Amino acid sequence: MSKVIIELKGISKSFGNKKVLDNVDLQICRGEALGIIGPSGTGKSTILRIIAGLMEPDSGEVYIEGVKREGLIEDRIDGVSIGMVFQQAALFDSLTVEENVGFLLYQNSKLPRSCIRKLVNEKLDMVGLSGTGDLYPSVLSGGMRKRVSFARAIMSNPDNPKQGTEVLLYDEPTAGLDPIASTVIEDLICHLQSIQGAWGSYAIVTHQDSTIRRTTDRIVFLHQGKLQWQGRISEIDNTDHPLIRQFMSGNLSGPIQVAG
């Protein structure tokens, strides 16, 4: 069995009177491609933010390589470096592509600008965006903006190799993209995992059928704040679990209530 690198135990989180996560246990293993699926509003993005250290749970514990995390990401350094790709790319529109991708290095390292620019160009080449460093996000397509956010997420500081990204978290990376652009992003996710070294493990939140099938090897299903089902992607079409059957078929009839 692969080594567990991130583990959530008894995680609960509420916003006002709405409990979005209710005593959830979850593991991410080294080399794993984990899909987190379920209806909208069931805490999938929230769980990514808790894993990333951007949000604290109301109760429960987060372990990174067996060490209990205390506080948020700005309060400590985890033993595993985690990068996150947000649903809307979350780029700074006033900065160029190069400045977006190299933002953390420009802000927090003593590297010369020429060195940072070289590192940025390497990452842009990895995501298929060579020659775009001087462009602004406003002139890019939705798929290109997503790829810029990928390049930013995998940026590391050569002066501190321990800061290299080891786990990537993707929040709806193909949302709003046409089928061809989605295929490009799905291929890129698989490509980054195949590269030897930093990006071998990831968790991805998605509703899109092709993304579920092409980018994951294990699935967990969240509904009403609880982890209702988990299994290999190969099991998803054969399970008799009513929630999975309804979700994957898009059927209006079933235990998942459809909002009016």
WOZIKA-V373131 format. One record per helix or strand of 2 or more residues. SS is the DSSP state (~ for helix, > for strand). FROM is the first residue (numbers start at 1). TO is the last residue. If there is no record, write none. Layout:
SS/FROM/TO
SS/FROM/TO
This chain:
>/4/15
>/18/29
>/33/37
~/44/52
>/59/64
>/67/68
~/73/75
>/82/85
~/97/101
~/103/108
~/113/126
~/137/139
~/142/153
~/161/163
>/167/171
~/179/194
>/201/205
~/209/215
>/218/223
>/226/232
~/233/235
~/242/249
